[in-house]
Amino acid sequence: MGIGRRVSLPFAGRAEAGEMLAEMLVDAGLADPVVLALPRGGVAVAAPVAARLCAPLEVLVTRKIGHPLQPELGLGAVAEGGEPVFDAALLARLRMRPEDLTPVVERERRELARRVTAYRGDRTPPVLTGRDVVIVDDGLATGGTARAALRAVRKVRPRRLVLAVPVGSPQTVTALRDEADEVVILAAPPGFHAVGQWYRDFEQLTDEDVLRLLRRRTDGGSAV
């Protein structure tokens, strides 16, 4: 796990956090990297990262799997190209099984497919096999969507798989260490409750914001 130099929190916004993260990644020895952003918030962080690395920028769409009666309670997540990943310990405490969430999973898969179409259209996704892949989000709270994303990308056998985030819960960063070849993070402060507490500007992005950032992406030499 890589943790950067001491940073002053909170970040002004996602763009500033992305620029600082990019400075750390430029020394990581990445070869022919692809930057995958978890939308929506991760795209604003990933844009300056991709520009600094001269790498293609693409989205990797994920969806949280919430409790049927309390959607904000995340019980798992699913990423495009991957299978649902569940929080086994939480399911056990709630005396639930993955099968109990089948309707929720199906609903989230439909929304995932909608967003893939909205963000990518007929654009060909980048080839990830044998390349260095950097997955970027704006922060790590429970880590459910990041875990699902990492496992989905791992299936296609990248040369090196890096998770890069500006800030995260220390416990979650530790828990994800085995899912990536490297976790690069600027800060893992104690007293972490939510990603938004570490940004002065944490306005939610829209689909239009994501598309605007993707249109401005830097082409790193491979078609995306």
Disulfide bonds with the S-S distance in Angstrom:
none
